[in-house]
Amino acid sequence: MKLFVAGLPYDLDDAELMEIFEKFGQVVSAKVAIDKETGKSKGFAFVEMANHADGQEAIDCLNDISLGKKPLVVKQAEDRPSGPPSGFRNNSGGRPGFRPGGFNGPHSGNRDRGGYNPRPRD
């Protein structure tokens, strides 16, 4: 069972997180989310428990307790939808490199506006 954990102290590392959850059963993985630019914790993590019962017990016991300034939020992680990351928009209708109405360069095929004409001159 994969768990989402929020409200973590910013100085908590993966090993400490694993230690907290091992009290409820076998932990497959415990990973604190780290900001790529600063290298610091984002204050949330994902923990994968070996079985559903242990994961549910961790939720029941740890949700809403305080490890620091904020109460923990511990819940079953939601499946991430496949596809582009959130915030990504492809306004081209699925055709990479296509910008509707935005390009009248020499290779646009728009000959009425002085575009490229492949016919040789006489």
ABEGO torsion letter per residue (X at the ends): XBBBBBGBBAABBAAAAAAAAAAAEBBABBBBBBBAAAGBBAGBBBBBBABAAAAAAAAAAABGBBABABBBBBBBBBBBBBEBBBGBBBAAGGBBGBBBGABABAAAGBAAAGBBBABBBX
